[in-house]
Amino acid sequence: MVQLVGGTLNDAGLGIRTNFTSDRPAHWFAELYRTDRLTGGHVIQLGPGNEAAAREALAAWPGGLQLGGGITLDNAATWLDAGASHVIVTSWVFRGGQLDQDRLGQLVRRIGRERLVLDLSCRRRGDAYWVVTDRWQRFTEMRLSAETFTHLASSCSEFLVHAVDVEGLCQGIDTELVSQLAEWCPMPITYAGGARSLEDLETVERLGHGRVDLTIGSALDIFGGSGVRYADCVAFNRPA
């Protein structure tokens, strides 16, 4: 299990910055989440060679984790059968910088929209946020907007948006993007990128009007960080 600076990912594997590499296997974290009844965590396969670890994590918390990384029409159902609650897909449904509506439709028919999360991770260019694919290296022609989310809402049950420019830096969330996601998105959405403190959870709750969830990675103590304690995050999400 590793925590990376997302903007440094590339196909060549050169210059990738790693914040943390755990000596614990992926299933250890899955078992921890299961103990605390946390659902919706992400298992992301960053490249080849991670399938066994991913399967162990899903087996440790069946139905409690979402699986992403290399998802296609051919393997999506297999990962759901392996215990994933949802599969997360980005690059496979984009070709030539554009959304491939036929591919997306095939995937929805194969597994059902209720088991699909669309990853619309983005980078800022000019005054707008644009979806990026292929290890977040390639800009697509899809601009994030209310129209974009409305159009895609019938094809998935949830959205995931990484703010790639701040991902893994622990220098604070992109508050403008969080506010816009709350305004634009008509269904559950998870924002990731830059979280560094428990106050960021409170900020996302406020700016997102309770409609945006936050993923915390590199700042979390169980991932080698010092900004946020896992136990405090669990307590924050417990009903009052």
Residue pairs with C-beta under 8 A, 6 or more apart in sequence:
1 21
1 22
1 24
1 25
1 26
1 29
1 53
1 223
2 18
2 19
2 20
2 21
2 22
2 46
3 18
3 19
3 20
3 21
3 168
3 217
3 218
3 223
3 224
3 225
4 16
4 17
4 18
4 19
4 46
4 168
5 16
5 17
5 18
5 19
5 167
5 168
5 169
6 136
6 162
6 164
6 167
6 168
6 193
7 123
7 136
7 164
7 165
7 167
7 168
8 15
8 16
8 17
9 16
9 46
9 135
9 136
9 137
10 16
10 135
10 137
11 134
11 135
11 137
17 168
19 168
19 170
19 218
19 223
19 224
19 225
20 218
20 223
20 224
20 225
22 29
22 223
22 224
25 53
25 56
26 43
26 53
26 54
26 56
26 57
27 53
27 56
27 57
27 59
27 60
29 41
29 57
29 222
30 41
30 43
30 56
30 57
30 58
30 60
30 61
30 64
30 65
31 60
31 61
32 222
32 230
33 39
33 41
33 61
33 64
33 65
34 60
34 61
34 64
36 234
38 64
38 234
38 237
39 63
39 64
39 65
39 85
40 64
40 65
40 66
40 85
40 190
40 213
41 61
41 64
41 65
41 66
42 65
42 66
42 67
42 68
42 88
42 160
42 215
43 54
43 57
43 58
43 65
43 66
43 67
43 68
43 84
44 67
44 68
44 69
44 88
45 51
45 54
45 67
45 68
45 69
45 70
46 69
47 69
48 70
50 69
54 67
54 69
54 79
54 82
55 82
55 83
57 65
58 65
58 67
58 79
58 82
58 83
58 84
59 82
59 83
61 83
62 83
63 83
63 85
64 85
65 83
65 84
65 85
66 84
66 85
66 86
66 87
66 88
66 117
67 79
67 82
67 84
67 86
67 87
67 88
68 87
68 88
68 89
68 90
68 117
68 119
68 160
69 88
71 79
71 87
71 88
71 89
71 92
72 89
72 92
73 92
73 103
73 106
73 107
73 110
76 87
76 89
76 107
76 110
76 111
76 116
77 110
77 111
79 87
80 86
80 87
80 111
80 115
85 115
86 115
86 116
86 117
86 157
86 158
87 111
87 115
87 116
87 117
88 117
88 118
88 119
88 160
89 107
89 116
89 117
89 118
89 119
90 118
90 119
90 120
90 121
90 131
90 133
91 133
91 134
92 103
92 107
93 99
93 100
93 103
93 104
93 107
93 118
94 100
94 131
94 133
94 140
94 142
95 103
97 138
97 139
97 140
97 141
98 140
98 141
98 142
99 140
99 142
104 155
105 155
107 116
108 116
108 155
108 156
113 154
113 155
113 156
113 157
114 157
115 157
116 155
116 156
116 157
117 156
117 157
117 158
117 159
117 160
118 152
118 155
118 156
118 158
118 159
118 160
119 159
119 160
119 161
119 162
120 131
120 142
120 144
120 148
120 152
120 159
120 160
120 161
121 131
121 132
121 136
121 160
121 161
121 162
121 163
121 164
121 192
122 129
122 130
122 131
122 132
122 144
122 161
122 162
122 163
122 164
122 177
123 129
123 130
123 132
123 136
123 139
123 164
123 165
124 130
124 165
125 139
128 143
128 144
129 143
129 144
129 177
129 180
130 139
130 140
130 141
130 142
130 143
130 144
131 139
131 140
131 142
131 143
131 144
132 138
132 139
132 140
132 164
133 140
136 162
136 164
136 167
142 148
144 161
144 180
144 181
144 184
145 184
146 183
146 184
148 184
149 159
149 184
149 185
149 186
149 187
149 189
150 186
152 159
153 185
153 186
153 187
157 187
157 188
158 187
158 188
158 189
158 190
159 185
159 187
159 188
159 189
159 190
160 189
160 190
160 192
161 177
161 181
161 189
161 190
161 191
161 192
162 192
162 193
163 173
163 174
163 177
163 191
163 192
163 193
163 194
164 193
165 174
165 193
166 172
166 173
166 174
166 193
166 194
167 192
167 193
167 194
168 193
168 217
168 218
169 194
169 218
170 194
170 195
170 196
170 218
170 219
170 225
170 227
171 194
171 196
172 194
172 196
172 200
173 191
173 193
173 194
173 195
173 200
173 203
173 204
173 214
174 193
174 194
175 203
175 207
177 191
178 191
178 203
178 204
178 207
178 208
178 212
179 207
179 208
181 189
181 191
181 208
181 212
182 207
182 208
182 209
182 211
182 212
185 211
185 212
188 211
188 213
189 211
189 212
189 213
190 212
190 213
190 214
190 215
191 204
191 208
191 212
191 213
191 214
191 215
192 214
192 215
192 217
194 200
195 201
195 214
195 215
195 216
195 217
195 219
195 227
195 228
196 219
196 227
196 228
197 219
197 227
197 228
198 228
198 229
198 232
198 233
198 236
200 214
200 216
200 228
201 214
201 216
201 233
201 236
204 212
204 213
204 214
216 228
216 233
217 223
217 225
218 224
218 225
219 225
219 226
219 227
219 228
220 227
220 228
220 229
220 230
220 233
221 228
221 229
221 230
222 230
